[in-house]
């Protein structure tokens, strides 16, 4: 009974957030998640990619080498700050897993995968990664850093595909993703390529 009530409350919150977003978009004009935004995300991901490594401590960004190669100071600072947030959140999750690995593992419901469709992509994130994603958004992690996180969870995927997905995720926002994930089953995120629409349509739902 409690789960049903929790789901209904979350569903109402999700609808409120979605309607608010649509209302805001209607007032402010075109959706900001447009092809230009997607292209910028892709360019920044490609720029930082040679200087990113996955280590036991988390994602490492070689800011010294990036600076020597002429990356902008703004991009470097955003990436360093974003990776600090990502690594801190991941560390907290691992600490909980060490305390009660079976409980945490059983709570990571859902799958992690990406489907390439005729209109764009569908991304699935399990409940643990969806929680991390929501936390990253609340923390203000940069788009290129979000893309790096997604690539580490979804396997081989092009920068172009990730940039479309990241654009959709940023358009959806932390609140809607958190609401969709509130039942603890993970989320599905649907987004279309720019050739389907001048702006990137998106939608999130519980797995």
TAHUPE-V297122 format. One record per residue. SS is DSSP state (@ for helix, = for strand, . for the rest). BURIAL is b if it has 24 or more other C-alpha atoms within 12 Angstrom, else e. D_LAST is the distance of its C-alpha to the last C-alpha in whole Angstrom. Layout:
SS & BURIAL & D_LAST
SS & BURIAL & D_LAST
This chain:
. & e & 20
@ & e & 19
@ & e & 15
@ & e & 16
@ & e & 18
@ & e & 16
@ & e & 13
@ & e & 15
@ & e & 17
@ & b & 14
@ & b & 13
@ & e & 17
@ & e & 17
@ & b & 14
@ & b & 17
@ & e & 20
@ & b & 19
@ & b & 18
@ & e & 21
@ & e & 23
@ & b & 22
@ & e & 23
@ & e & 26
@ & e & 27
@ & e & 26
@ & e & 29
@ & e & 31
@ & e & 31
. & e & 31
. & e & 29
. & b & 26
. & b & 26
. & b & 24
= & b & 26
@ & b & 28
@ & e & 30
@ & b & 27
@ & b & 25
@ & b & 29
@ & b & 30
@ & b & 27
@ & b & 27
@ & e & 31
@ & b & 30
@ & b & 28
@ & b & 30
@ & b & 33
@ & b & 32
@ & b & 30
. & e & 34
. & b & 34
= & b & 31
= & e & 30
= & e & 28
= & e & 30
. & e & 29
. & e & 30
= & e & 27
= & b & 27
= & b & 31
= & b & 33
. & e & 36
@ & b & 37
@ & e & 41
@ & e & 41
@ & b & 38
@ & e & 41
@ & e & 44
. & e & 42
. & e & 42
. & b & 39
. & e & 39
@ & e & 39
@ & e & 37
@ & b & 34
@ & b & 35
@ & e & 35
@ & b & 32
@ & b & 30
@ & b & 32
@ & b & 31
@ & b & 27
@ & b & 27
@ & b & 29
@ & b & 26
@ & b & 24
@ & b & 26
@ & e & 26
@ & b & 23
@ & b & 22
@ & e & 25
@ & e & 24
@ & b & 21
@ & e & 23
@ & e & 26
@ & e & 23
@ & e & 23
@ & e & 26
@ & e & 27
. & e & 24
@ & e & 23
@ & e & 21
@ & e & 20
@ & e & 18
@ & e & 17
@ & e & 16
@ & b & 14
. & b & 12
. & b & 9
. & b & 6
. & b & 8
. & b & 11
= & b & 12
= & b & 13
= & b & 14
= & e & 17
. & e & 18
. & e & 21
. & e & 20
= & b & 18
= & b & 15
= & b & 12
= & b & 10
= & b & 8
= & b & 8
. & b & 8
@ & b & 9
@ & b & 13
@ & b & 13
@ & b & 11
@ & b & 13
@ & b & 16
@ & b & 15
@ & b & 16
@ & b & 19
@ & b & 20
@ & b & 20
@ & e & 22
@ & b & 24
. & b & 25
. & b & 24
. & b & 26
@ & b & 24
@ & b & 25
@ & b & 24
@ & b & 21
@ & b & 21
@ & b & 23
@ & b & 20
@ & b & 17
@ & b & 20
@ & b & 20
@ & b & 17
@ & b & 16
. & e & 19
. & e & 22
. & b & 21
. & e & 24
@ & b & 25
@ & b & 24
@ & b & 21
@ & b & 20
@ & b & 22
@ & b & 20
@ & b & 17
@ & b & 19
@ & b & 20
@ & b & 17
@ & b & 16
@ & b & 19
@ & b & 19
@ & b & 16
. & b & 17
@ & b & 17
@ & b & 17
@ & b & 14
@ & b & 12
@ & b & 13
@ & b & 12
@ & b & 8
. & b & 8
. & b & 11
. & b & 9
. & b & 9
. & b & 6
. & b & 5
= & b & 5
= & b & 6
= & b & 9
= & b & 12
= & b & 16
= & b & 19
. & b & 22
. & b & 25
. & e & 27
. & e & 25
. & e & 25
. & e & 28
= & b & 25
. & b & 21
. & b & 19
= & b & 16
= & b & 12
= & b & 9
= & b & 6
= & b & 4
. & b & 0
